[in-house]
Structure formats: C-alpha cells, structure tokens
Amino acid sequence: MLATHHLYPEICAHLLRVTPTAHWLEYVDWASPILAEPLVPKNGEIVAVDKPGIGIAWDEKAVTKYAISI
C-alpha cells in the first residue's frame, strides 16, 4: 500500500523516513512565515531536519505579529 502525507510537512517528512511504504509528501508552506528555518524543497525533494524532536524552531517575532489578544 502506498502511503502519502499532507499538511505539516515539517512533521510528515520525519514520518516518511520511517514508513517503508510512504513515498509522497504534499508540500504546502503554510507555516513558513512563522518558522525560524522553514523547509525548502530542492529538486523536488524535502529532507527532514537532523535535530532533536521534530526540529521546528519558531520565529518568535513573526509569531507575535500574528498573535491575537483575547
């Protein structure tokens, strides 16, 4: 069975590395504006970051820009 992943490519890239039947990642850069180091496809491929956890670092200034006070 062929498995694909979409949404949150920063996390799904890690899932693809450990799923032998997964071959496709739907890449949408929705989170890129608030990430310190967004994923960048190269030659049609995404490489999962080699950092602890899922490797996401937030751009705190950008996150503050989009924050909503209640």
Summary of the structure (lengths in Angstrom):
residues: 70
radius of gyration: 13.7
end to end distance: 45.6
largest distance: 45.6
contacts: 138
relative contact order: 0.22
helix: 27%
strand: 16%
